[in-house]
Amino acid sequence: VNQCGIVTFTIENKDPQQIKAALSQQQINVTVTPRIATLLDMDARGLESAVRASVHYYNSEEEIERFCRAVEDLL
């Protein structure tokens, strides 16, 4: 069974567009999801937008680890 998932996240004191730009410089593609796309969740968390990473079955473990390290570096 091939599985995939969507991870939506924010980093305290960082605008999601800044996070997207920083990851893009490392050839890591993410999108920014606006509040309107998920009103109940965003309203509950008090967010206007969040970063969305779509992890798919074709992503290697190395790519996922690289993504995690890049996000960790932004913290």
Contacts in CASP RR format, 6 or more apart in sequence:
PFRMAT RR
TARGET T0000
AUTHOR 0000-0000-0000
METHOD contacts of the structure
MODEL  1
VNQCGIVTFTIENKDPQQIKAALSQQQINVTVTPRIATLLDMDARGLESA
VRASVHYYNSEEEIERFCRAVEDLL
2 57 0 8 1.000
3 57 0 8 1.000
4 54 0 8 1.000
4 55 0 8 1.000
4 56 0 8 1.000
4 57 0 8 1.000
5 54 0 8 1.000
5 55 0 8 1.000
5 56 0 8 1.000
6 52 0 8 1.000
6 53 0 8 1.000
6 54 0 8 1.000
6 55 0 8 1.000
7 52 0 8 1.000
7 53 0 8 1.000
7 54 0 8 1.000
7 55 0 8 1.000
8 33 0 8 1.000
8 38 0 8 1.000
8 50 0 8 1.000
8 51 0 8 1.000
8 52 0 8 1.000
8 53 0 8 1.000
9 50 0 8 1.000
9 51 0 8 1.000
9 53 0 8 1.000
9 71 0 8 1.000
10 16 0 8 1.000
10 19 0 8 1.000
10 47 0 8 1.000
10 50 0 8 1.000
10 51 0 8 1.000
11 19 0 8 1.000
11 51 0 8 1.000
11 71 0 8 1.000
11 74 0 8 1.000
11 75 0 8 1.000
14 74 0 8 1.000
16 32 0 8 1.000
16 33 0 8 1.000
16 49 0 8 1.000
16 50 0 8 1.000
16 51 0 8 1.000
17 32 0 8 1.000
17 49 0 8 1.000
19 30 0 8 1.000
19 51 0 8 1.000
19 71 0 8 1.000
19 74 0 8 1.000
20 30 0 8 1.000
20 31 0 8 1.000
20 32 0 8 1.000
20 51 0 8 1.000
22 70 0 8 1.000
22 74 0 8 1.000
23 29 0 8 1.000
23 30 0 8 1.000
23 51 0 8 1.000
23 67 0 8 1.000
23 70 0 8 1.000
23 71 0 8 1.000
23 74 0 8 1.000
24 30 0 8 1.000
26 66 0 8 1.000
26 70 0 8 1.000
28 66 0 8 1.000
28 67 0 8 1.000
28 70 0 8 1.000
30 51 0 8 1.000
30 52 0 8 1.000
30 53 0 8 1.000
31 51 0 8 1.000
31 52 0 8 1.000
31 54 0 8 1.000
32 49 0 8 1.000
32 50 0 8 1.000
32 51 0 8 1.000
32 52 0 8 1.000
33 49 0 8 1.000
33 50 0 8 1.000
33 51 0 8 1.000
33 52 0 8 1.000
34 48 0 8 1.000
34 49 0 8 1.000
35 42 0 8 1.000
35 43 0 8 1.000
35 47 0 8 1.000
35 48 0 8 1.000
35 49 0 8 1.000
42 48 0 8 1.000
42 49 0 8 1.000
42 50 0 8 1.000
53 67 0 8 1.000
55 64 0 8 1.000
55 67 0 8 1.000
END
